[in-house]
Amino acid sequence: MEVHAALLLRRVRQKQPVVHHLTNWVTIYDCANVVKVLGGSPVMAHAREEVADMVALADSLVLNLGTLTPELVESMKLAARAANARGIPVVLDACGVGATPLRDRKCRELLEEVQIDILKGNASEVARLAGEAVITRGVDAAAVAGDLPGLAARLARERHLTVVVTGPEDLVTDGKVLWRVRNGDPMMARVVGTGCMAASVIGAFAAVEPDRTVAAAAALVCFGIAGECAAQGCLGPGSFKECLYDYLYHLNGPTVERLKKVAGCAVSTSSPIGP
């Protein structure tokens, strides 16, 4: 098994996919920028009256619960149904799930009423959706005891989707295959928005690769490598974000092949997943 991250990065730049977002208002500017510097075309349309029409022009759809309202979730459902009808991938960032009952309820509504192709969250968000009694610290991950890869794989099988768990080591699984991505830098956790940006990068890669697990793993490899390079050239969180955009813009195939840290294995449905 292999993730051809450099190849998919080239496809993104060649296709220039339109990535439609209904996303976090705190980080919407960052999400738009990260898709743009990769070579894609971001769209941020939230109104119920136009979301389905905008999906008709898009190559993928990214939903983010960061600044949810019940009205926004209804727009998300309309957009996702339109995306499902067209067969384009839908990414859901479960931002803040586990922090409040409203977030838990609305995320489960989306999972049950529309087809989500890739579900992304941090450790506590994913564990909460897998049925664990964990509480997310606002939108920041809380500690999760037990077998996180196993929880993610079980959730993926139950929901028939790809689960992405972001953290010091990113996990990507469809319940059959598990990818571990070790690219990235601790500075990425010091800047508001990198988690939302990761979902947007995944949306761009999913638009050019039908294998959702491979697309998500490749996206995290490229995003993580850019983060590593940016951390080496910055003075702190402020300049880090600027450097991150620059390194994503200049990221090339040889650099990706040289620095990628990703490994995959088959998932057993009858035994825990080892380290």
Buried (B, 14 or more C-beta within 10 A) or exposed (E): EEBBBBBBBBBBBEBBBBBBBBBBBBBBEBBBBBBBBBBBBBBBBBEBEEBBEBBEEBBBBBBBBBBBEEEBBBBBBBBBBBBBEEEBBBBBBBBBBBBBEBBBEBBEBBBEEBBBBBBBBBBBBBBBBBEBEBEBEEBEBBEBEEBBBBBBBBBBBBBEBBBBBBBEBBBBBBBEBBBBBBBBBEBBBEBBBBBBBBBBBBBBBBBBBEBBBBBBBBBBBBBBBBBBBBBEEBEEEEEBBEBBBBBBEEBEEEBBEEBBBBEBBEBEEEEEBEE
